[in-house]
Amino acid sequence: MAETEKPPSTASDQNAAWKEQLKKRITSLDEVSKYINLSVSEKRAIGYSKGRLKMAITPYFAGLMDKNNPNCPIRKQAIPAVEEFQTSVHELSDPCGEEHDTVAPGLVHRYPDRVLFLVTDACAMYCRHCTRRRIVGASEASLTDENLETAIAYIKEHTEVRDVLISGGDPLLLSDERLDAIISRIRSVPHVEIVRIGTRAPVTIPQRITKNLCDTLKKHHPLFMSIHFNHPKEITPEVRDACAMLAEAGIPLGSQTVLLKGINDKPAIMTELMHKLLSIRVRPYYIYQCDLAPGTDHFRTPLQSGLRIIEAMRGHTTGYAVPSFVIDAPGGGGKIPVAPDYVISKNKRAVILKNYQGRVFVYPQQSGPVPTEEEINQELKLAKKGGE
């Protein structure tokens, strides 16, 4: 266990454990130097890192970093890099266009039947690839009662809304009582069927997952949770225990992963992550192409990297381990799934497909003759030519 020799036994002890992690967050060069041997480049970047996306790392997460390797995948997510201060011409302050679809303070309504509810701008750790860096860490404040009621009024008026995703920042940094109050107000709307929570707390501050929190959340079923995992090293005994508590409270758990250059962009690493997630009862859900947030160009990979990862998993391991690979379309187009092309050609007669081994199959679309072998070979040649 991080920080203690045995798990805290009482509710007050458990609250003290995660609040102590927050209190002792690492925010300065001197503090982080106690955990790792910083490179010259890292020292410069920490010196520059101020304002909204300041450095803040829980002692627990810092303890996972390789002391001597600047390319450690945990370290690269937590320690500022000089590349963050270089902005690409393609990058956007609001890459997902959330401000355009904001209908009330903290409430984003883009998709027909669901809304995103940003209830805090605070996180236990500030990930260097953060897509909401325009707001995250700005004040480390939570939603006011007045803004909560404004958002609830909007949801009540819009009966098409059946699904509310609570996010931030990280909503699990709110107290159990505040979370209970927010979810209760959402649940008071008759047409809301599903509540979801998007969080990274089980990964960066697993001490936050307490019995009292789980008892609070399970009052509000059906409630789902999406957890942000990026690398197999993040799945520790503490994280395993945290996810077990959530799962045993009846909360379905899914993962969201950002594809990051030099961290998880190899098929073997991503497959290991997905397998480990299943072993702790977390269902792989999304892999995101890294958004166009300012200062994140050094994290982005070519689209082909993500497609290779999906190809390496599809058919080679259980379908439960294969997430959807998506691009959150720049400017607010929403999530667009991207997949390897297994359809070689299709017409009214038949669909010509290839499987995960590259073998070719014909599925008839209607009764009558299917394409001949010669026609299939011709389609294969055309497909190969089109891919060059």
N, C-alpha and C positions, 0 to 999 in steps of 0.2 A: 504493500500500500504506500502511496505517496504521503509524506508528512506525518503519518501515524503508523504505529505497529499493529493495531487492530482496528476493525471498523468501529466508528462511533455507535454507541448502543441506544441512545435516547434521541428523541426528536430535536431537543436543544443542542445536543452534541453534533448531530448531523448538520443542522443549520450552521453551527459554528465552523464546521470543517470547510464548507464551500465558501462561506463568507471570509474565512481566513485566507483562502486561496485568492479571492478578489482583493483583499486588503494588501496582500503581499505580491501583487502583480509586478512584473519586472518592466520598468519603463525607462531605465537609464543605461548608459554604456557601462557604468561601474557595476550595476547590478547584474547585467547579463554576462559580464566578464567573469563572474563567479561560477558560471555554468559552462561556458565555452571559451576557447581561444579564438578571439575574433581576428579576421583578416583585416588588412588595411582598408580594403574596399568596404567591408561591413562597418567598420568604425566611422568612415566618412558618411555612409548612408544613415546610420543612427543619428549622427550629428545634424543631418538635414531634416530628419523625420520629425515634423512638428504638426500641430493643428489637428485636422479632422482624422487623419489616419496615422496617429501617433503609434509608436511601438508600445504594445501592452501584451504580456505573455504570462500565463499562470505558471507558478512554480512547478506544478505537475507536468504541464506540457513542455516546459523548458528542460525538465529532467529526461525527456525522451530524445533530446537533440544529441547528435554525435559531437563530442567535445572538440575534435580536431579536424572535422571534415566540413568545409563550407558548402559542399554539395549534398549534405545530408537532406533528405526530402522533408523531414520535420523542420529542420533549421531554415530551409529556403522559404517555407510557408510563413514563418514567424519573424525572421530577422529582415529589416529593410535592406534593399539593394539599391545601388546607385542608378540602376536602369529605371527605377520607378520615377525618376525625375526627368526622364526623357519621354516626351509625348508624341505619339504617332499622329499623322494627319487624319487617320481613320478613326481615332478614338473619340468617344463622346462622354460628356460629363454624366449623362443619364442614358447609358447604352440601351436599356430596355424600354425607354420611353414611358416610364412610370408616372412622371409628372403630368404628362399629357392626359393620362387616364385617371388622375386623382380627382375624386368626386367629393371628398370631405377630408379633413385633416387625418393623414395616415391611411386613408382608405382608397385603394386603387381598384377600379372596375373596368377590366378589359374583356374578359371572356364572358359569354352570355349568362352563365348560371353560377358564377363564383366571383368572390372578391378577395383581394389581398389586404390584410389589415396589419399595418406597421405600428406596433405598440411601444417600441423603444428604439433608440439609436445606439444602445450600449451592447457590447459583446465582451465575453470573458477574455478573448484574444482577438486582436485585429489581424486577420489574414491579409497577406500582402497582395493577394489577387482579388480583393473584395470588389464586387460589382457595384455596391452602394456606397462607395467611398465618398460620394458627394454629401452624404448625410450621416453615415455611421461614425460614432465617436465624437460628433460635433458638441453635444452637451451631456451625453450619458444620462439623459432624462427619459421618463416614460410618459405615456399618454395622460393628459389631464382628464378629469371627470367630465368636464364640459365637452372636450373633443370626443370622448367615448360616446356620450349621449348623441352628439351630432352624427357620428358614424352609425349608431344603432337606429337612429331615425331614418337615415338613408336606406339601410338594409330593410327596415319595415316597409318602406314605401315601394321597394322593388321586389315584388313577390317572385320574380324569376331567380333570385339569389337563393340557392339551396346549399351552398358550400362556402365556408369562410376559412381562409388560410391565415393563421396568426403568425407573423414573422417580425423582422426588425432590421438591424440589430438582432439580438437574441432574446425572445420572449421569456426563456427560462431564467433570465437574470432578474425577473420580477419576483417578488415574494409569492409564496403559495397563496396568501390571502388575496393579493392583487390579481393573480392569474384566475383564481376562483371567481372573483367579482367580474372580470372581463368576460370569461367564458359563460358565466351565468346570464349576463346581459345578452350575449349573442344567442344563447339557448332559449331566451325568453321570446325570440321571434319564431312564430309557429312554422314558417316555411323553410327555416334553416334545418337541413337534414344532417349535414356533416360539418364537423369542426376539425381542422388540421393545424398542427404546430410545426413550423420549420425551425430547426435548431442545430447548433454545433456543440452545445453544452456537454452532451454525453462524451464528446471526443476531447474537448479542451479543458473541461472542469467536471469530470464524472462524479465528483463528490456532490454535485448539485442534485443528482438523482437520489432522492431520499424516500423513505416509506411514506412520509407525510405528503410529499409531492405526488407520489403515485396514487395515494388514497384520494387526493384532491382531484386529480385528472380523471380517475375512473368513475367519478360521479357524473361525468358529462358524456358518456358514450352515446353514439358512436364517435370516437375521437381517434384520429390517426396522427402519426408523427413521422416527419421526414428529417433524417439526420445527415449532416454534411460530413462524409468521409472522403479522404483523398489518397491514403496510402496504407498498405498492410501494417506498417509499424505503429499506426494509430490504434490498432486493436490490441489492447493490453488487458491484463486480468481485471483492472479497474473498470475499463470500458465494457468488458464482457459482463461484469456484475451489474453495471448500470443498465445495460440493455436487457438483461434477464429480469430485473425488477420491473422495467416498463412492460415487457412482454407478458409477465405474469400478472400485471394489472389489466391485462386484456387489450393493450394498445397495439394495434398493428404497426410495425416499424418498416420504413422504407429508407433507402439511401439516395443521396444526391451527391454526385462526384463531379468536380470540374477537371477537365483534361488540361494538364499542366506540363509544359516542356521541362524535361529533366527531373520530373517528380513521378509521374505515373503514365507517361506516354509510350511505354513498351507493353506489348500484349501480355507478356509473362507477369509483369507487375500488376496490371489491371485484373487479370484473371485470378491471381492470388488474392487480391483485395476482395473480389466478388465471392470467392469461395469462403474466405474468412467471415465475410458478412453473413452469409447463410449459416455458418456455424454458430453465430451469436443471435440468430433469429431475426436478422435484418434482411429484407428482400431488396435486392438491387433494383433501382427504379429508373434513375436518369444518369447518363453521363452528359455533361454540358460542354460544348465547345466554349472555350474561355471568352467571356464577353469583352466588348471593346471599351472597357473602362480605362481612363487615363493612367498611363504608367504601367500597363500590364502587357505590353508588346513582347517582353522577354519571356512571358509565360505561354504565349499562344503558339499552337502547333498548326501545321497545315491540316486541312480537313481530312486528308488521306490518312493521317495518323489515327484518327478516330475510327475511320472505316476499316482500317487494318485490324484494329482491336476487336471490333464487332465480328469481323470475318474469322478471327482467331478463336473466338468463343462460340459462335453460332454453330451448332452441330457437334462441336468438340467437347462440350460440357452441357450440363443440364440447362434447359431453358430458363429455369428459375434464376440462374446465375447471369443471365444475359439482360442487361438494362437497355433502355431506349437511348440512342445517341441523338441529341437534339442541338439545334442552334436556336438561341433566343434572338429572333430577328432584330437587327439594329433599328432603333427608333420606335419600337413598340409593336412589331408584327406578331409577337407571341412565339411560342415554342414550335419549331418545325422539325419533325423527325427526319433524320438522314440515315440511310441504310445502304449497305452494299447492294448492287444491282444483281439480283438472282434471276430476273426475267430477261431472257435474250431477245425474244420477240413475241408478239401476240397479234392475232387477227381473229376473225369470226370463227375460223375452223379450230384453232388450237393455240395454246400457250407453250412456248419452248422455254424451259427453265434449266438452270444448273443448280446442283446441290452444294453442300459445304465442301465436298471433295472435288468439285469441278466437273462431276459427271452430268450428262445432259439427259433430260427427260421431256416427254411430250404429254401435255394434259389436254384432251379434246374438249373443245368448247361446245360442240354440237355433234349430232350424229352425222355420219358420213366419213369420207377418207381423211386421215390426218396427214400432215406433211410427210413427204418421202424423205429418205436419208439424204438424197441429193439436195433437197430444199433446206433441210436442217443444216447441212454443211455450208450452204450458201449464207444462211442467216448467221451462222457462227463467224464466217469470214467478215460479214458486214459489221457484226458486233465488235469484233477484234479491231477492225479498221477504225470504227467510231471511237474506240477507247484510246487510240494512239495519239 
